[in-house]
Amino acid sequence: MSNDNDMGDGTADDVSHSSVDAPPLSGFAGLGLRSELLEALDALGYEEPTPIQRETIPTLLTGADLLGQAATGTGKTAAFALPALQTIEPGAPMGGPSVLVLVPTRELAVQVSEAMVKYGKQLHARVVPVFGGQPIGRQLGALDRGAHVVVATPGRAIDHIGRGSLLLDSIKTVILDEADEMLDMGFTDDIESILESTPEDRQTVLFSATMPPRINAIAKRYQRDPVKIKIGKLEERESQELIRQTVYFVRRADKPDALGRVLDIETPDAALVFCRTRMEVDQLTSTMNLRGYRAEALHGGMDQAQRDRVMGRLRDGTAELLVATDVAARGLDVDTLTHVVNYDVPSAAESYVHRIGRVGRAGREGTAITLADPRERRLLNNIERLTKQTIEVAKVPTVADLRARQVELTVTAVRESLAAPDLEDYNPVLHALAGEDSDRNIALAAIKLVHLARGAVLDEREIPDASDNRTERSKKFKDGKGGKDRARDRGTGKRDGKREGKHAKGDRDRGGNPDTGFLYVSQGRKAGVRPGDLVGAIANESGLVGRDIGPIRISDHYSVVGVPKAEVDRVITAMRNTTMRGKPVKVRPFNE
């Protein structure tokens, strides 16, 4: 009866009454997304938007420019991808793309493309990734067939624009993801050239984990009254609180054994180990495989097919350990990761935060392990100041610790087997052995097989713990020779300032100080070398991040590049067999 009354006769009062009673939309439906996108999200199991999605999506749907500060792992891909896909009309003829997404690395280009294909499945969205390391002919064919969205690295985008294969006339939205990383890698000129080639009335969306002055300068020049959204401090702090952070102080020569010992104790489901150089990645991968771990390497010297195979093995559980450089691992988002390991302390505190942020996501707990040389205590202090957290200092596990842990794991395995419903199936084995020995010895022999089959290693070496002498070494460095070196450097810096003028000013602008050393690189302007070439080559080979590299001065026949003074010898070693612009390059310390 009430249904008849509620139906009414279609008057305005009845419509109003119905709208008052209707429950408000929640989840993604409450953000204004079209039904096709909601269906795709529902199929993917997405229920509630993350904070950045809740704040960003309604803003972008209005067409406003946006300047967002958010770290990897906050859900920003969906935050910019869903509004961009909202404008696609199914069945509309495809010409040039309407959405262009710029990302720093090919790995991130693949991940963003895959995500946008999943989100846009009901819209039949055509997404084309273009990046270096893949045959350009395949990309030319894909672009020629038409695309709604192009996801590109800046260098390859410039290449296609120059060839006329990437048309920008129809671009409605440009998205810069991880903009700070792109600038650190030397892509500033490419990004500005691309933005200047797109229509003036485009929507410009910029996401960055940090907001250095260069990012604000890009925003001021290429955005129109952008809405500013910052998702970070509270959410990052909550995420970091889910991560157990531990540092082990060990001598460099003991690091391979220390890593193996710690991982034997931790037994991660999947771990990501960060190294500084390609050479170190390859060496450590071999070492960990010899120790019995299923380890895979990932660095800039690998082609895309190799990288895809490695990532596939990690995601399907075939590999349990991924050893990678910072540059190669940018943008990685693997749900199965339980541990992140810093084989060295990152020279930039922000890099530490980005690295460990790959675990502790979506409310899951994670573990961050750092192997530190005692001389790296200052870098750890910088990290603790930035994160406002104290990193626990632990002793390297002893042989006794390892054996106790191995026994514990075997007990767990046997206990789980005791609860299995099919134990009776193994009665024939027990009957066959009956009378040959005592039940106790038969059980011990079976347990031995389980213990060894689990991969328990007989490791008899005690690894020296270097945490006790870190204060003494730090004091020695501060009061002894290290102090003299800094005084001498300060004098050098002053003389260089008089000679270099603008060059020294650039050093100050980039945070330069007496701890900056300089490298001579045997190629210059005549060879077509640009700052991005130098930053990219040094970052790829040495593992330094872009903000650690500079100032840069390019002459006709050579270049001078600043790096942290403590890293000069290591960078020179890492660059020993490097080529730039297809030619071998020599690197040595620079002296005026």
C-alpha positions as CSV (number, residue, x, y, z in Angstrom):
1,M,0.0,0.0,0.0
2,S,2.8,2.4,0.8
3,N,4.2,1.8,-2.6
4,D,1.0,3.2,-4.3
5,N,1.1,6.3,-2.1
6,D,4.8,6.8,-2.7
7,M,4.5,6.6,-6.5
8,G,2.2,9.7,-6.6
9,D,1.3,11.3,-9.9
10,G,4.6,12.6,-11.0
11,T,4.3,16.0,-9.4
12,A,7.3,18.1,-8.4
13,D,6.6,17.4,-4.7
14,D,6.9,13.6,-5.3
15,V,10.2,14.0,-7.1
16,S,11.6,16.2,-4.3
17,H,10.5,13.7,-1.7
18,S,12.1,10.8,-3.6
19,S,15.5,12.7,-3.9
20,V,15.5,13.5,-0.1
21,D,15.0,9.8,0.7
22,A,17.7,8.6,-1.7
23,P,21.0,7.7,0.1
24,P,24.0,9.8,-0.9
25,L,26.5,8.1,-3.3
26,S,29.6,6.8,-1.7
27,G,32.9,5.3,-2.8
28,F,34.0,6.0,-6.3
29,A,30.4,6.6,-7.4
30,G,30.3,9.7,-5.2
31,L,33.2,11.3,-7.1
32,G,31.3,11.8,-10.4
33,L,32.9,9.1,-12.5
34,R,30.9,7.7,-15.4
35,S,29.4,4.2,-15.2
36,E,31.9,2.5,-17.5
37,L,34.8,3.5,-15.2
38,L,32.8,2.4,-12.1
39,E,32.2,-1.0,-13.7
40,A,35.9,-1.4,-14.4
41,L,36.9,-0.4,-10.8
42,D,34.3,-2.8,-9.4
43,A,35.7,-5.6,-11.5
44,L,39.2,-4.8,-10.2
45,G,38.0,-4.9,-6.6
46,Y,38.4,-1.2,-5.9
47,E,36.0,-0.2,-3.1
48,E,37.0,3.1,-1.5
49,P,39.1,5.8,-3.0
50,T,42.4,6.7,-1.3
51,P,42.8,10.3,0.1
52,I,44.5,11.6,-3.0
53,Q,41.9,10.0,-5.2
54,R,39.1,11.5,-3.1
55,E,40.6,15.0,-3.3
56,T,42.0,14.9,-6.9
57,I,39.3,13.3,-9.1
58,P,36.5,15.8,-8.5
59,T,38.9,18.7,-9.2
60,L,40.2,17.2,-12.4
61,L,36.7,16.4,-13.6
62,T,36.1,20.2,-13.7
63,G,38.9,20.7,-16.1
64,A,41.1,22.6,-13.7
65,D,44.9,22.5,-13.7
66,L,46.3,20.7,-10.7
67,L,49.7,20.7,-8.8
68,G,49.8,17.6,-6.6
69,Q,52.5,16.5,-4.1
70,A,52.2,12.8,-3.5
71,A,54.7,9.9,-3.1
72,T,54.6,6.6,-5.0
73,G,52.1,4.2,-3.4
74,T,49.4,6.8,-2.6
75,G,47.1,5.8,-5.5
76,K,48.0,8.8,-7.7
77,T,47.9,6.8,-11.0
78,A,44.2,6.2,-10.6
79,A,43.8,9.8,-9.4
80,F,44.9,11.2,-12.7
81,A,44.0,8.3,-15.0
82,L,40.3,8.1,-14.2
83,P,39.5,11.8,-14.9
84,A,41.6,11.6,-18.1
85,L,39.7,8.6,-19.3
86,Q,36.4,10.2,-18.5
87,T,36.6,12.4,-21.6
88,I,36.9,9.4,-24.0
89,E,33.8,8.7,-26.1
90,P,33.5,5.0,-27.1
91,G,33.3,4.5,-30.8
92,A,34.6,8.0,-31.7
93,P,37.2,8.0,-34.5
94,M,40.7,8.0,-33.3
95,G,43.3,10.4,-34.6
96,G,45.9,12.1,-32.5
97,P,45.7,11.4,-28.7
98,S,43.7,13.5,-26.4
99,V,45.7,12.6,-23.3
100,L,49.5,12.7,-23.0
101,V,51.2,11.3,-19.8
102,L,54.9,11.9,-19.3
103,V,56.9,9.7,-16.9
104,P,60.6,9.4,-16.1
105,T,61.3,5.7,-16.9
106,R,60.2,3.0,-19.3
107,E,59.1,0.8,-16.3
108,L,56.7,3.4,-15.1
109,A,55.5,4.0,-18.6
110,V,54.5,0.3,-18.8
111,Q,52.9,0.3,-15.4
112,V,50.8,3.5,-16.1
113,S,49.8,2.1,-19.5
114,E,48.7,-1.2,-18.0
115,A,46.6,0.6,-15.3
116,M,44.9,2.9,-17.8
117,V,44.0,-0.1,-20.1
118,K,42.4,-1.8,-17.1
119,Y,40.5,1.3,-16.0
120,G,39.4,2.1,-19.5
121,K,38.4,-1.4,-20.5
122,Q,34.6,-0.6,-20.8
123,L,35.4,2.5,-22.8
124,H,37.6,0.5,-25.2
125,A,40.4,3.0,-24.5
126,R,43.4,2.6,-26.7
127,V,46.6,3.4,-24.7
128,V,50.0,3.4,-26.4
129,P,53.3,3.5,-24.4
130,V,56.4,4.9,-26.1
131,F,59.8,4.7,-24.5
132,G,63.4,4.0,-25.2
133,G,64.8,0.5,-25.3
134,Q,62.0,-0.7,-27.5
135,P,62.1,-0.9,-31.4
136,I,60.7,2.4,-32.6
137,G,59.1,0.7,-35.6
138,R,56.6,-1.0,-33.4
139,Q,55.7,2.3,-31.7
140,L,55.4,4.0,-35.1
141,G,52.8,1.4,-36.2
142,A,50.9,1.6,-32.9
143,L,50.7,5.4,-33.1
144,D,49.7,5.3,-36.8
145,R,46.7,3.1,-35.8
146,G,45.5,5.8,-33.5
147,A,45.4,6.3,-29.7
148,H,43.3,7.9,-27.1
149,V,46.2,8.1,-24.6
150,V,50.0,8.1,-25.1
151,V,52.2,7.4,-22.1
152,A,55.8,8.4,-22.9
153,T,59.2,9.1,-21.5
154,P,60.2,12.7,-22.5
155,G,63.2,11.7,-24.8
156,R,61.2,9.3,-26.9
157,A,58.2,11.7,-27.0
158,I,60.5,14.3,-28.5
159,D,61.7,11.8,-31.0
160,H,58.2,10.9,-32.2
161,I,57.2,14.6,-32.3
162,G,60.2,15.3,-34.5
163,R,59.2,12.4,-36.8
164,G,55.6,13.6,-37.0
165,S,54.3,10.3,-35.6
166,L,53.1,11.9,-32.3
167,L,50.5,14.6,-33.1
168,L,49.7,17.0,-30.3
169,D,47.0,19.1,-31.9
170,S,44.1,17.2,-30.2
171,I,45.7,17.1,-26.7
172,K,43.2,18.1,-24.0
173,T,45.2,16.9,-21.0
174,V,48.9,16.7,-20.3
175,I,50.0,14.8,-17.1
176,L,53.5,15.0,-15.7
177,D,54.0,12.1,-13.3
178,E,57.0,12.0,-10.9
179,A,58.0,15.4,-12.3
180,D,60.9,15.9,-9.8
181,E,62.5,12.7,-11.0
182,M,62.2,13.8,-14.7
183,L,63.9,17.1,-13.8
184,D,66.6,15.3,-11.8
185,M,67.3,13.1,-14.8
186,G,67.9,16.2,-17.0
187,F,64.6,16.2,-19.0
188,T,63.7,19.9,-18.2
189,D,64.3,21.1,-21.8
190,D,62.4,18.2,-23.3
191,I,59.4,18.7,-21.0
192,E,59.2,22.5,-21.7
193,S,59.5,21.8,-25.5
194,I,56.6,19.3,-25.3
195,L,54.4,21.6,-23.2
196,E,55.0,24.5,-25.6
197,S,53.9,22.2,-28.5
198,T,50.5,21.4,-27.0
199,P,47.4,23.5,-27.3
200,E,47.3,26.5,-24.9
201,D,43.8,25.6,-23.6
202,R,45.0,22.1,-22.4
203,Q,44.5,20.9,-18.9
204,T,47.9,20.5,-17.2
205,V,48.3,18.1,-14.3
206,L,51.6,17.8,-12.4
207,F,52.5,15.3,-9.7
208,S,55.7,15.3,-7.8
209,A,56.9,13.6,-4.6
210,T,58.9,16.8,-3.7
211,M,58.4,20.4,-4.5
212,P,61.8,22.0,-5.2
213,P,61.8,25.5,-6.7
214,R,62.2,24.1,-10.2
215,I,58.9,22.3,-10.0
216,N,57.1,25.5,-8.9
217,A,58.8,27.4,-11.8
218,I,57.4,24.8,-14.3
219,A,54.0,25.1,-12.7
220,K,54.0,28.9,-12.8
221,R,55.0,29.0,-16.4
222,Y,52.7,26.3,-17.8
223,Q,49.7,26.0,-15.5
224,R,46.7,28.3,-15.1
225,D,45.8,28.9,-11.4
226,P,46.4,25.3,-10.5
227,V,44.6,23.7,-7.5
228,K,47.2,22.6,-5.1
229,I,46.8,19.3,-3.3
230,K,49.3,17.8,-0.9
231,I,48.9,14.3,0.2
232,G,51.8,13.2,2.3
233,K,52.8,14.0,5.8
234,L,50.0,12.3,7.7
235,E,49.5,9.5,5.2
236,E,53.3,9.0,4.8
237,R,53.8,9.0,8.5
238,E,51.0,6.4,9.0
239,S,52.6,4.3,6.2
240,Q,56.1,4.6,7.8
241,E,54.7,3.5,11.1
242,L,53.7,0.2,9.5
243,I,57.3,-0.4,8.4
244,R,59.8,-1.9,10.8
245,Q,63.0,-0.1,10.1
246,T,66.4,-1.6,11.2
247,V,70.0,-0.8,10.4
248,Y,73.0,-3.1,10.8
249,F,76.5,-1.6,10.9
250,V,78.9,-3.8,9.0
251,R,82.2,-3.3,7.2
252,R,81.8,-3.2,3.4
253,A,83.7,-6.4,2.9
254,D,81.2,-8.2,5.1
255,K,78.1,-6.9,3.5
256,P,77.3,-9.9,1.2
257,D,77.5,-12.3,4.1
258,A,75.6,-9.9,6.4
259,L,72.8,-9.6,3.8
260,G,72.5,-13.4,3.5
261,R,72.5,-13.8,7.3
262,V,69.8,-11.2,7.8
263,L,67.6,-12.6,5.0
264,D,68.0,-16.1,6.3
265,I,66.6,-14.8,9.6
266,E,63.9,-12.6,8.1
267,T,62.7,-15.2,5.4
268,P,60.9,-12.5,3.2
269,D,58.2,-13.5,0.7
270,A,59.7,-11.1,-1.8
271,A,62.5,-8.5,-1.2
272,L,63.9,-5.6,-3.2
273,V,67.6,-4.9,-2.6
274,F,68.9,-1.5,-3.7
275,C,72.5,-1.2,-4.9
276,R,74.4,1.9,-6.2
277,T,75.9,0.5,-9.5
278,R,75.2,-2.0,-12.2
279,M,78.4,-3.9,-11.4
280,E,77.3,-4.2,-7.7
281,V,73.9,-5.4,-8.8
282,D,75.3,-8.2,-11.0
283,Q,77.9,-9.3,-8.4
284,L,75.4,-9.3,-5.5
285,T,72.8,-11.2,-7.6
286,S,75.3,-13.9,-8.4
287,T,76.3,-14.1,-4.7
288,M,72.7,-14.5,-3.5
289,N,72.0,-17.1,-6.1
290,L,75.0,-19.1,-4.8
291,R,73.6,-18.8,-1.4
292,G,70.3,-20.5,-2.5
293,Y,68.1,-17.5,-3.1
294,R,66.2,-17.1,-6.4
295,A,67.6,-13.7,-7.2
296,E,67.2,-11.5,-10.3
297,A,69.0,-8.4,-11.4
298,L,67.5,-5.2,-12.7
299,H,69.5,-2.2,-14.0
300,G,69.8,0.2,-16.9
301,G,72.0,-2.1,-18.9
302,M,69.2,-4.5,-19.6
303,D,66.8,-4.2,-22.6
304,Q,63.0,-4.1,-22.2
305,A,62.5,-7.8,-22.9
306,Q,64.9,-8.7,-20.1
307,R,63.3,-6.3,-17.7
308,D,59.8,-7.7,-18.5
309,R,61.0,-11.2,-17.8
310,V,62.5,-10.2,-14.5
311,M,59.4,-8.4,-13.4
312,G,57.2,-11.3,-14.4
313,R,59.3,-13.7,-12.3
314,L,59.0,-11.4,-9.3
315,R,55.2,-11.0,-9.6
316,D,54.5,-14.7,-10.1
317,G,56.7,-15.8,-7.2
318,T,59.4,-17.5,-9.4
319,A,61.9,-15.0,-8.0
320,E,62.1,-14.0,-4.3
321,L,64.9,-11.4,-4.5
322,L,65.2,-8.4,-6.9
323,V,68.5,-6.6,-6.8
324,A,68.3,-3.2,-8.5
325,T,69.7,0.2,-9.0
326,D,67.6,3.2,-7.9
327,V,67.1,4.4,-11.5
328,A,66.0,1.0,-12.8
329,A,63.6,0.5,-9.9
330,R,61.8,3.9,-10.2
331,G,58.1,3.5,-10.4
332,L,58.1,-0.2,-9.4
333,D,54.9,-1.2,-7.6
334,V,54.9,-4.9,-6.6
335,D,52.1,-6.0,-4.3
336,T,54.1,-9.1,-3.1
337,L,57.0,-7.1,-1.6
338,T,57.5,-7.6,2.1
339,H,61.1,-6.3,2.5
340,V,63.2,-3.5,1.1
341,V,66.9,-3.6,1.7
342,N,69.3,-0.6,1.3
343,Y,72.7,-2.3,0.6
344,D,74.2,1.1,1.2
345,V,72.7,4.2,3.0
346,P,71.2,6.5,0.3
347,S,73.1,9.8,0.0
348,A,69.7,11.6,-0.2
349,A,67.3,11.2,2.7
350,E,64.3,11.5,0.3
351,S,65.6,8.5,-1.6
352,Y,65.4,6.4,1.6
353,V,61.7,7.5,2.1
354,H,60.8,6.6,-1.5
355,R,62.6,3.2,-1.3
356,I,61.0,2.0,1.9
357,G,57.6,3.3,0.7
358,R,57.4,0.3,-1.6
359,V,56.3,-1.7,1.5
360,G,53.8,-0.7,4.2
361,R,51.1,0.1,1.6
362,A,47.4,-0.3,1.9
363,G,47.6,-1.0,5.6
364,R,50.1,-3.9,5.1
365,E,53.1,-4.2,7.4
366,G,56.6,-4.2,5.9
367,T,60.3,-4.3,6.8
368,A,63.1,-1.9,5.8
369,I,66.7,-3.1,6.3
370,T,69.8,-1.0,5.9
371,L,73.4,-2.2,5.8
372,A,75.5,0.7,6.8
373,D,79.3,1.3,7.0
374,P,80.0,3.1,10.3
375,R,81.1,6.2,8.3
376,E,77.6,6.6,7.0
377,R,76.1,7.5,10.4
378,R,75.7,11.2,9.2
379,L,73.5,10.1,6.3
380,L,71.4,8.1,8.8
381,N,71.0,11.1,11.0
382,N,69.7,13.1,7.9
383,I,67.2,10.4,7.3
384,E,66.0,10.3,10.9
385,R,65.6,14.1,10.9
386,L,63.5,14.0,7.7
387,T,61.3,11.1,8.8
388,K,61.2,12.2,12.5
389,Q,61.7,8.6,13.4
390,T,64.6,6.7,15.0
391,I,65.9,3.8,13.1
392,E,66.6,0.8,15.3
393,V,70.2,-0.3,15.4
394,A,70.5,-4.1,15.6
395,K,73.4,-6.5,15.9
396,V,74.1,-8.8,13.0
397,P,72.6,-12.2,13.8
398,T,75.1,-14.7,15.1
399,V,75.5,-18.4,13.9
400,A,73.5,-19.4,17.1
401,D,70.7,-17.0,16.1
402,L,70.6,-18.5,12.6
403,R,70.5,-22.0,13.9
404,A,67.7,-21.2,16.3
405,R,65.7,-19.5,13.5
406,Q,66.2,-22.5,11.2
407,V,65.0,-24.9,13.9
408,E,62.0,-22.6,14.6
409,L,61.0,-22.7,10.9
410,T,61.4,-26.5,10.7
411,V,59.2,-26.9,13.8
412,T,56.6,-24.7,12.1
413,A,56.7,-26.7,8.9
414,V,56.4,-30.0,10.8
415,R,53.5,-28.6,12.9
416,E,51.6,-27.6,9.7
417,S,52.2,-31.0,8.3
418,L,50.8,-32.7,11.4
419,A,47.5,-30.8,10.8
420,A,47.3,-32.1,7.2
421,P,44.2,-34.3,6.5
422,D,46.2,-36.8,4.4
423,L,48.7,-38.1,7.0
424,E,47.3,-41.7,6.7
425,D,48.5,-41.8,3.1
426,Y,52.1,-42.1,4.4
427,N,51.4,-45.1,6.6
428,P,53.1,-47.5,4.1
429,V,56.4,-45.6,4.6
430,L,56.1,-45.9,8.3
431,H,55.3,-49.7,8.1
432,A,58.2,-50.3,5.7
433,L,60.6,-48.7,8.3
434,A,59.1,-50.4,11.3
435,G,61.6,-52.5,13.2
436,E,64.6,-51.0,11.5
437,D,65.1,-48.4,14.2
438,S,63.2,-46.7,17.0
439,D,60.2,-44.6,16.3
440,R,62.2,-41.6,17.7
441,N,65.1,-42.1,15.3
442,I,62.7,-42.6,12.3
443,A,61.1,-39.3,13.3
444,L,64.4,-37.5,13.6
445,A,65.5,-38.8,10.2
446,A,62.3,-37.5,8.6
447,I,62.7,-34.1,10.4
448,K,66.3,-33.9,9.1
449,L,65.0,-34.3,5.5
450,V,62.5,-31.5,6.1
451,H,65.1,-29.3,7.6
452,L,67.6,-29.7,4.7
453,A,64.8,-29.6,2.1
454,R,63.8,-26.1,3.5
455,G,67.3,-24.9,2.4
456,A,68.8,-24.5,5.9
457,V,72.5,-23.7,5.3
458,L,75.4,-24.7,7.5
459,D,76.9,-21.2,8.0
460,E,79.7,-21.3,10.6
461,R,81.2,-17.8,10.1
462,E,80.6,-15.1,12.7
463,I,80.1,-11.7,10.9
464,P,81.9,-8.9,12.8
465,D,79.4,-6.2,14.0
466,A,80.7,-2.7,13.4
467,S,78.1,-0.8,15.4
468,D,80.2,-0.4,18.5
469,N,83.0,1.6,16.8
470,R,80.9,4.0,14.8
471,T,81.0,6.8,17.4
472,E,84.8,6.5,17.6
473,R,85.2,6.6,13.8
474,S,82.8,9.5,13.5
475,K,84.8,11.4,16.1
476,K,88.0,10.6,14.3
477,F,86.7,11.9,11.0
478,K,85.3,15.0,12.6
479,D,88.4,16.0,14.6
480,G,91.2,14.4,12.6
481,K,92.0,14.2,9.0
482,G,88.4,14.7,7.9
483,G,88.4,18.2,9.5
484,K,91.6,19.1,7.7
485,D,90.2,17.9,4.4
486,R,87.2,20.1,4.9
487,A,89.3,23.2,5.7
488,R,91.4,22.5,2.6
489,D,88.3,22.1,0.5
490,R,86.9,25.4,1.8
491,G,90.0,27.2,0.6
492,T,89.7,25.5,-2.8
493,G,86.0,26.4,-3.0
494,K,86.9,30.1,-2.4
495,R,89.5,30.1,-5.2
496,D,87.2,28.3,-7.6
497,G,84.5,30.9,-6.8
498,K,86.8,33.7,-7.9
499,R,87.7,31.9,-11.1
500,E,84.4,30.4,-12.0
501,G,82.0,33.2,-11.0
502,K,78.7,32.0,-12.4
503,H,79.8,28.4,-12.1
504,A,80.3,28.8,-8.4
505,K,77.0,30.5,-8.0
506,G,75.3,27.6,-9.6
507,D,77.0,25.4,-7.1
508,R,75.6,27.4,-4.2
509,D,72.1,27.3,-5.9
510,R,72.2,23.5,-6.0
511,G,73.3,23.2,-2.4
512,G,77.0,23.0,-3.3
513,N,79.5,23.1,-0.5
514,P,83.1,22.1,0.3
515,D,82.0,18.4,0.2
516,T,81.6,18.7,-3.6
517,G,84.2,17.0,-5.8
518,F,84.6,17.5,-9.5
519,L,84.9,15.1,-12.4
520,Y,86.5,15.6,-15.8
521,V,84.4,14.0,-18.6
522,S,86.1,13.6,-22.0
523,Q,83.2,14.8,-24.1
524,G,81.7,18.3,-24.5
525,R,79.6,20.6,-26.6
526,K,81.3,19.5,-29.9
527,A,80.1,16.0,-29.3
528,G,76.5,17.1,-28.7
529,V,76.6,16.5,-25.0
530,R,73.8,18.1,-22.9
531,P,73.4,18.3,-19.1
532,G,70.8,15.5,-19.3
533,D,73.3,13.2,-20.9
534,L,75.8,13.7,-18.1
535,V,73.2,13.4,-15.3
536,G,71.6,10.3,-16.9
537,A,75.0,8.5,-17.5
538,I,76.3,9.2,-14.0
539,A,73.0,8.3,-12.3
540,N,72.6,5.1,-14.3
541,E,76.1,3.8,-13.7
542,S,76.7,5.0,-10.1
543,G,73.3,5.0,-8.6
544,L,73.5,8.7,-7.5
545,V,70.2,10.6,-7.8
546,G,70.0,13.7,-9.9
547,R,70.0,16.1,-7.0
548,D,73.5,14.8,-6.0
549,I,74.9,15.7,-9.4
550,G,76.0,19.2,-10.2
551,P,77.0,21.9,-10.9
552,I,77.7,21.1,-14.6
553,R,79.9,23.0,-17.0
554,I,80.1,22.0,-20.6
555,S,83.1,23.2,-22.7
556,D,83.7,22.5,-26.4
557,H,85.8,19.4,-25.8
558,Y,85.1,18.3,-22.2
559,S,82.7,18.7,-19.3
560,V,83.1,19.2,-15.6
561,V,80.5,17.7,-13.3
562,G,80.2,18.0,-9.5
563,V,79.4,15.0,-7.3
564,P,79.7,14.4,-3.6
565,K,83.4,14.4,-2.8
566,A,83.1,11.1,-1.0
567,E,81.7,9.5,-4.1
568,V,84.4,10.7,-6.7
569,D,86.5,7.5,-6.8
570,R,83.4,5.2,-6.8
571,V,81.8,7.2,-9.7
572,I,85.1,7.0,-11.7
573,T,85.2,3.3,-11.2
574,A,81.5,2.9,-12.2
575,M,82.0,5.0,-15.3
576,R,85.1,3.0,-16.5
577,N,83.3,1.3,-19.5
578,T,80.6,3.9,-20.1
579,T,79.7,5.4,-23.5
580,M,77.9,8.6,-24.2
581,R,76.3,9.5,-27.5
582,G,77.7,6.1,-28.7
583,K,81.3,7.0,-28.0
584,P,83.6,5.8,-25.1
585,V,84.0,8.4,-22.4
586,K,86.9,8.8,-20.0
587,V,86.3,10.1,-16.5
588,R,88.9,11.3,-14.0
589,P,89.2,13.8,-11.1
590,F,89.1,17.4,-12.3
591,N,91.8,19.8,-11.3
592,E,91.8,23.4,-12.5
